[in-house]
């Protein structure tokens, strides 16, 4: 969440940043915030002044009573009662103004980093680099939704029977490939210095607010009817919320955590060929990396996280590219996001397999996540990334490695799968 002191001190920067993220009427919103804050402060000052008058009157009433001037004292009491009622009204008005101010602030996205390109859609994202080359596929190459049926490794019909569309059942070598990828990604993260966490997959509203999913994305989240708990859209949420309302010891920074969880997304309104098969699911597995840093170190950490994810893609032999997202395609809470896209050979298109983002102080302000440096309390910077999400990785592996002997397993995964081919 943006802070009012920052907005006041950087009005033009705030307006430009909100405009880059395509927030309508950004200038009017900033003006309204400042006006409401002025109103709130004026009400508090009036209440404080009235309280001083009330306290002074109380002393005067005491003196009048001691001197026997009861009639004058009673008159002052009536004035004091009216003053106290006025104070209560002003305090309630200030409280209402504060709530209105907060309600508006929480709807504003994070401001984008200066390097974020202008743009509205994915077509405006900047290609930072491309690695590898296009896979050489047989003339009769099939998309993964046909391959999974051919080798009987993932069953969408059974998932639909049990739950509904977008909840596949993984079978045999398909299930073992899933488990292999999870263990491979976790092991690689641990080698890179991450500490493994296994968090709950249900969160409360405070946790959803803390990382910026609420109130922005409640329409995309599954919620339990009686308890009002949300199924997590990503492990970022519970892992980052471990540090809600925490003052982290400076010596503990940086914090580097990794966790594997299933993830749940309603994906309301998704349809078409681009979401066929594993391209978009309601439930999927993902390994998430989360870092917490001093502000001055967070962008170096973002580059490190990007390189870690790229290293995984390289070890899997996948042709990929890295994108810097434009203002219109970025997430609500992000200041800078890199997307990694793997090439899907049979579909002849790029598939997003990871997003790595720096949120600067946006989440930390909501979480009240701080550290103390030289005795001064400051907000930390939070970062996270997919390392990696499984469905589209599986789709790319299946499509890019198909041949006459079946589907060849990437060499790095063979110790985890126990087999070299799916056939």
C-alpha positions as CSV (number, residue, x, y, z in Angstrom):
1,X,0.0,0.0,0.0
2,X,1.2,3.5,-0.8
3,X,1.7,5.8,2.1
4,X,0.3,9.3,2.4
5,X,3.6,11.0,3.4
6,X,5.1,9.6,0.1
7,X,2.2,10.7,-2.0
8,X,2.2,14.2,-0.4
9,X,6.0,14.6,-1.0
10,X,5.9,13.0,-4.5
11,X,2.6,14.0,-6.1
12,X,3.8,14.2,-9.7
13,X,5.7,10.9,-9.4
14,X,2.7,9.3,-7.9
15,X,0.4,10.6,-10.7
16,X,2.8,9.5,-13.4
17,X,3.2,6.0,-11.9
18,X,-0.5,5.5,-11.5
19,X,-1.0,6.7,-15.1
20,X,1.7,4.2,-16.3
21,X,-0.4,1.5,-14.6
22,X,-3.5,2.9,-16.4
23,X,-5.3,4.1,-13.3
24,X,-8.1,6.4,-14.5
25,X,-8.2,9.9,-13.2
26,X,-4.9,9.6,-11.3
27,X,-4.5,13.3,-10.8
28,X,-8.0,13.6,-9.3
29,X,-7.4,10.6,-7.0
30,X,-4.2,12.1,-5.6
31,X,-5.9,15.5,-5.1
32,X,-8.8,13.8,-3.3
33,X,-6.4,11.9,-1.1
34,X,-4.6,15.0,0.0
35,X,-7.9,16.9,0.5
36,X,-9.3,14.1,2.6
37,X,-6.1,14.0,4.6
38,X,-6.3,17.7,5.2
39,X,-9.9,17.4,6.3
40,X,-9.0,14.6,8.7
41,X,-6.1,16.5,10.2
42,X,-8.2,19.7,10.6
43,X,-10.9,17.7,12.5
44,X,-8.3,16.2,14.8
45,X,-6.8,19.6,15.4
46,X,-10.2,21.0,16.2
47,X,-10.9,18.1,18.5
48,X,-7.6,18.6,20.3
49,X,-8.3,22.4,20.7
50,X,-11.8,21.7,22.0
51,X,-10.3,19.1,24.5
52,X,-7.9,21.7,25.8
53,X,-10.8,24.1,26.3
54,X,-12.7,21.4,28.1
55,X,-9.8,20.6,30.4
56,X,-9.3,24.3,31.2
57,X,-13.1,24.6,31.9
58,X,-12.9,21.6,34.2
59,X,-10.2,23.3,36.3
60,X,-12.2,26.6,36.3
61,X,-15.4,24.7,37.5
62,X,-13.3,23.2,40.3
63,X,-12.1,26.6,41.4
64,X,-15.6,28.1,41.2
65,X,-17.0,25.3,43.4
66,X,-14.3,25.8,45.9
67,X,-15.0,29.5,46.1
68,X,-18.8,28.9,46.5
69,X,-19.8,30.2,43.1
70,X,-22.0,27.2,42.4
71,X,-24.3,29.0,39.9
72,X,-21.4,30.0,37.7
73,X,-19.9,26.5,38.0
74,X,-23.2,24.9,36.8
75,X,-23.3,27.3,33.8
76,X,-19.7,26.2,33.0
77,X,-20.7,22.6,33.4
78,X,-23.4,23.0,30.7
79,X,-20.8,24.6,28.4
80,X,-18.4,21.8,29.1
81,X,-21.1,19.1,28.3
82,X,-21.8,20.8,24.9
83,X,-18.0,21.0,24.3
84,X,-17.6,17.2,25.1
85,X,-20.4,16.4,22.7
86,X,-18.7,18.5,20.0
87,X,-15.4,16.7,20.6
88,X,-17.1,13.3,20.2
89,X,-18.7,14.4,16.9
90,X,-15.3,15.7,15.6
91,X,-13.5,12.6,16.6
92,X,-16.1,10.4,14.9
93,X,-16.0,12.5,11.8
94,X,-12.1,12.2,11.8
95,X,-12.5,8.5,12.2
96,X,-14.9,8.3,9.3
97,X,-12.6,10.5,7.2
98,X,-9.6,8.2,8.1
99,X,-11.6,5.1,7.0
100,X,-12.6,6.7,3.7
101,X,-9.0,7.6,3.2
102,X,-7.8,4.1,3.8
103,X,-10.5,2.6,1.7
104,X,-9.3,4.7,-1.2
105,X,-5.6,4.0,-0.6
106,X,-6.0,0.2,-0.6
107,X,-7.5,0.4,-4.1
108,X,-4.3,2.0,-5.6
109,X,-1.7,-0.3,-7.2
110,X,2.0,-0.1,-6.5
111,X,4.0,2.5,-8.5
112,X,6.1,1.0,-11.3
113,X,9.9,1.2,-11.3
114,X,11.4,3.7,-13.6
115,X,12.6,0.9,-16.0
116,X,9.1,-0.4,-16.5
117,X,8.1,0.3,-20.2
118,X,4.9,2.1,-21.2
119,X,2.2,0.0,-22.6
120,X,-1.3,-1.5,-22.0
121,X,-1.1,-5.2,-23.0
122,X,1.3,-8.1,-23.3
123,X,2.2,-7.0,-26.8
124,X,3.9,-4.0,-25.2
125,X,6.2,-6.0,-22.9
126,X,10.0,-5.7,-23.5
127,X,12.0,-8.8,-24.5
128,X,15.1,-8.7,-22.3
129,X,16.8,-11.9,-23.6
130,X,16.1,-15.2,-25.4
131,X,18.0,-18.4,-24.6
132,X,18.3,-21.6,-26.6
133,X,16.9,-22.6,-30.0
134,X,13.7,-23.9,-31.4
135,X,13.3,-27.7,-30.8
136,X,13.4,-29.9,-33.9
137,X,10.1,-31.8,-33.9
138,X,8.8,-34.6,-36.2
139,X,6.4,-33.7,-38.9
140,X,3.5,-35.4,-37.0
141,X,4.3,-33.6,-33.7
142,X,1.3,-33.4,-31.4
143,X,0.2,-30.8,-28.8
144,X,0.4,-32.0,-25.2
145,X,-3.4,-32.5,-24.8
146,X,-3.1,-35.3,-27.4
147,X,0.2,-36.7,-26.0
148,X,-1.3,-37.1,-22.5
149,X,-4.0,-39.2,-24.0
150,X,-1.7,-41.2,-26.2
151,X,0.5,-42.2,-23.2
152,X,-2.3,-42.2,-20.6
153,X,-0.4,-39.9,-18.1
154,X,-2.9,-37.1,-17.4
155,X,-6.7,-37.5,-17.4
156,X,-8.9,-34.4,-17.7
157,X,-12.1,-36.4,-18.0
158,X,-11.6,-38.1,-14.6
159,X,-10.8,-34.8,-13.0
160,X,-14.0,-33.3,-14.4
161,X,-15.9,-36.3,-13.0
162,X,-14.4,-35.9,-9.6
163,X,-14.4,-32.1,-9.3
164,X,-14.9,-30.2,-12.5
165,X,-13.1,-28.7,-15.5
166,X,-9.5,-27.6,-14.8
167,X,-8.7,-30.2,-12.2
168,X,-6.7,-32.9,-13.9
169,X,-5.8,-36.4,-12.6
170,X,-2.1,-37.3,-13.0
171,X,-1.4,-41.0,-13.6
172,X,1.6,-43.3,-13.7
173,X,4.6,-41.6,-15.3
174,X,2.6,-38.4,-15.4
175,X,2.3,-38.4,-11.6
176,X,6.0,-39.4,-11.3
177,X,7.0,-36.6,-13.6
178,X,5.1,-34.1,-11.4
179,X,6.8,-35.4,-8.3
180,X,10.2,-35.4,-10.0
181,X,9.8,-31.7,-11.0
182,X,8.7,-30.7,-7.5
183,X,11.7,-32.4,-5.9
184,X,14.1,-31.1,-8.5
185,X,12.9,-27.5,-8.1
186,X,13.0,-27.7,-4.3
187,X,16.5,-29.2,-4.3
188,X,17.8,-26.5,-6.6
189,X,16.4,-23.8,-4.5
190,X,17.9,-25.3,-1.3
191,X,21.3,-25.4,-3.1
192,X,20.8,-21.7,-3.8
193,X,20.4,-20.9,-0.2
194,X,16.7,-21.0,0.3
195,X,15.1,-22.3,3.5
196,X,12.2,-24.8,2.8
197,X,8.7,-23.9,4.2
198,X,5.6,-26.0,4.0
199,X,2.8,-23.5,4.7
200,X,-1.0,-23.9,5.1
201,X,-2.9,-23.7,1.8
202,X,-5.9,-21.9,3.4
203,X,-5.5,-18.2,4.5
204,X,-7.5,-15.7,6.3
205,X,-8.6,-12.3,5.0
206,X,-5.7,-10.5,6.8
207,X,-3.2,-12.6,5.0
208,X,-4.9,-12.0,1.6
209,X,-4.8,-8.2,2.3
210,X,-1.2,-8.3,3.5
211,X,0.2,-9.4,0.1
212,X,-2.3,-7.5,-2.0
213,X,-4.6,-10.3,-3.2
214,X,-7.4,-8.6,-1.2
215,X,-9.4,-6.6,-2.0
216,X,-8.0,-6.7,-5.6
217,X,-8.4,-10.4,-6.6
218,X,-11.2,-11.8,-4.4
219,X,-13.1,-12.7,-7.6
220,X,-10.3,-15.1,-8.7
221,X,-10.0,-16.9,-5.3
222,X,-11.9,-19.9,-3.9
223,X,-13.4,-19.2,-0.4
224,X,-14.9,-21.5,2.2
225,X,-18.5,-20.6,3.0
226,X,-18.6,-21.0,6.8
227,X,-15.1,-20.0,7.9
228,X,-14.4,-17.3,5.2
229,X,-11.0,-18.8,4.5
230,X,-9.4,-18.5,1.0
231,X,-7.6,-21.3,-0.9
232,X,-4.2,-19.8,-1.8
233,X,-3.5,-18.7,-5.4
234,X,0.2,-19.0,-4.7
235,X,2.6,-19.9,-1.8
236,X,3.7,-16.3,-1.9
237,X,0.8,-15.4,0.3
238,X,1.3,-17.7,3.3
239,X,5.1,-17.6,3.2
240,X,5.3,-13.8,3.1
241,X,2.6,-13.6,5.8
242,X,4.9,-15.4,8.2
243,X,6.4,-12.0,8.7
244,X,3.2,-10.0,9.2
245,X,3.5,-7.7,12.2
246,X,7.2,-8.6,12.6
247,X,10.2,-6.4,13.1
248,X,13.0,-8.5,11.5
249,X,16.5,-8.3,13.1
250,X,18.8,-6.6,10.6
251,X,21.2,-9.5,11.0
252,X,18.6,-12.0,9.7
253,X,18.4,-10.2,6.4
254,X,18.2,-11.3,3.7
255,X,15.5,-13.9,4.3
256,X,15.2,-16.5,1.5
257,X,12.4,-19.0,1.7
258,X,11.0,-21.6,-0.7
259,X,7.8,-23.7,-0.6
260,X,5.9,-26.1,-2.7
261,X,2.1,-25.9,-2.6
262,X,-0.9,-26.6,-4.7
263,X,-2.4,-23.4,-6.0
264,X,-6.0,-22.6,-6.7
265,X,-7.4,-20.0,-9.1
266,X,-10.9,-19.6,-10.4
267,X,-9.7,-18.0,-13.6
268,X,-13.2,-16.6,-14.2
269,X,-13.9,-15.8,-17.8
270,X,-11.0,-17.8,-19.2
271,X,-11.8,-19.6,-22.5
272,X,-10.4,-20.4,-25.9
273,X,-7.6,-22.5,-27.4
274,X,-4.9,-20.6,-25.5
275,X,-6.2,-22.1,-22.2
276,X,-6.6,-25.7,-23.5
277,X,-5.1,-28.7,-21.7
278,X,-2.4,-27.7,-19.2
279,X,-2.2,-24.1,-20.4
280,X,-4.6,-22.9,-17.6
281,X,-5.9,-24.9,-14.7
282,X,-7.9,-24.2,-11.5
283,X,-5.5,-26.3,-9.4
284,X,-1.8,-26.7,-10.1
285,X,1.5,-27.2,-8.2
286,X,4.1,-24.5,-8.0
287,X,7.4,-23.9,-6.2
288,X,7.6,-20.4,-4.9
289,X,10.7,-18.4,-3.8
290,X,10.3,-15.5,-1.5
291,X,12.9,-13.0,-0.3
292,X,12.9,-10.1,2.2
293,X,15.6,-7.5,1.9
294,X,16.8,-4.1,3.0
295,X,15.6,-1.6,0.4
296,X,19.0,-0.9,-1.1
297,X,19.6,-4.6,-1.9
298,X,16.2,-5.6,-3.4
299,X,16.9,-5.0,-7.1
300,X,20.1,-7.0,-7.0
301,X,18.1,-9.7,-5.4
302,X,15.5,-9.5,-8.2
303,X,18.2,-10.1,-10.8
304,X,19.5,-13.0,-8.7
305,X,16.1,-14.6,-8.6
306,X,15.6,-14.2,-12.3
307,X,18.9,-15.9,-12.9
308,X,17.9,-18.8,-10.6
309,X,14.7,-19.4,-12.6
310,X,16.6,-19.2,-15.9
311,X,19.1,-21.7,-14.6
312,X,16.2,-24.2,-14.0
313,X,14.9,-23.7,-17.5
314,X,18.4,-24.2,-18.9
315,X,18.9,-27.4,-17.0
316,X,15.6,-28.6,-18.4
317,X,16.8,-27.7,-21.9
318,X,13.9,-25.5,-22.6
319,X,14.0,-22.6,-25.1
320,X,12.9,-19.5,-23.2
321,X,12.8,-15.8,-23.1
322,X,12.6,-13.1,-20.4
323,X,10.2,-10.2,-20.6
324,X,10.1,-7.0,-18.6
325,X,6.4,-6.3,-18.2
326,X,4.9,-3.0,-19.2
327,X,2.8,-0.9,-16.9
328,X,-0.5,-2.2,-18.2
329,X,0.4,-5.9,-17.9
330,X,1.9,-5.8,-14.4
331,X,0.4,-7.1,-11.2
332,X,-1.4,-4.8,-8.7
333,X,1.3,-5.0,-6.1
334,X,4.4,-5.2,-8.2
335,X,7.0,-2.4,-8.9
336,X,8.9,-4.5,-11.5
337,X,8.1,-7.9,-12.9
338,X,10.1,-10.3,-15.2
339,X,8.1,-13.0,-16.9
340,X,9.8,-16.1,-18.1
341,X,8.2,-17.8,-21.1
342,X,9.1,-21.3,-22.3
343,X,8.6,-22.3,-26.0
344,X,5.8,-24.8,-26.6
345,X,6.9,-26.6,-29.8
346,X,3.7,-28.2,-31.0
347,X,1.6,-25.2,-30.1
348,X,4.1,-22.9,-31.7
349,X,3.8,-20.3,-29.0
350,X,5.4,-19.0,-25.8
351,X,3.9,-20.1,-22.5
352,X,4.4,-18.1,-19.3
353,X,6.0,-20.3,-16.7
354,X,7.3,-17.8,-14.1
355,X,6.9,-14.3,-12.8
356,X,9.6,-12.8,-10.6
357,X,8.6,-9.5,-8.9
358,X,9.9,-6.8,-6.6
359,X,7.2,-5.2,-4.5
360,X,9.5,-2.8,-2.8
361,X,7.6,-1.6,0.4
362,X,4.1,-2.1,-1.0
363,X,3.4,-5.4,0.7
364,X,5.6,-4.6,3.7
365,X,3.4,-1.5,4.5
366,X,0.3,-3.7,4.5
367,X,2.0,-6.4,6.5
368,X,3.7,-4.0,8.9
369,X,6.9,-5.8,8.1
370,X,9.9,-3.8,9.3
371,X,13.5,-3.9,10.3
372,X,15.6,-1.5,12.4
373,X,18.7,0.1,11.0
374,X,20.8,2.4,13.2
375,X,17.9,2.4,15.6
376,X,15.4,3.6,13.0
377,X,12.4,1.5,12.0
378,X,12.0,1.1,8.2
379,X,9.8,-1.0,5.9
380,X,11.5,-4.0,4.2
381,X,11.3,-4.8,0.5
382,X,9.6,-8.1,-0.4
383,X,10.1,-10.2,-3.6
384,X,8.8,-13.5,-4.9
385,X,8.9,-15.6,-8.0
386,X,7.7,-18.9,-9.4
387,X,10.5,-21.4,-9.5
388,X,8.6,-23.0,-11.2
389,X,4.9,-23.5,-11.9
390,X,4.5,-27.1,-13.2
391,X,1.6,-27.3,-15.8
392,X,3.2,-25.3,-18.6
393,X,6.6,-26.7,-17.9
394,X,5.1,-30.2,-18.3
395,X,3.4,-29.1,-21.5
396,X,6.7,-27.8,-22.9
397,X,8.7,-30.9,-21.9
398,X,6.1,-33.2,-23.5
399,X,5.8,-31.2,-26.7
400,X,9.5,-30.3,-27.2
401,X,10.9,-33.8,-26.5
402,X,8.5,-36.0,-28.4
403,X,10.0,-38.4,-30.9
404,X,9.7,-41.9,-32.4
405,X,10.8,-43.5,-29.1
406,X,8.3,-41.6,-27.0
407,X,8.9,-38.5,-24.9
408,X,12.5,-38.1,-23.7
409,X,12.9,-36.9,-20.2
410,X,15.4,-34.1,-19.6
411,X,18.7,-35.4,-18.3
412,X,18.5,-33.4,-15.1
413,X,15.2,-35.1,-14.2
414,X,16.2,-38.7,-14.8
415,X,17.6,-39.2,-11.3
416,X,14.2,-38.0,-10.0
417,X,11.9,-39.9,-12.4
418,X,13.8,-43.2,-12.6
419,X,13.1,-43.4,-16.3
420,X,14.4,-41.8,-19.5
421,X,11.3,-41.9,-21.7
422,X,7.5,-41.8,-21.5
423,X,6.4,-44.5,-24.0
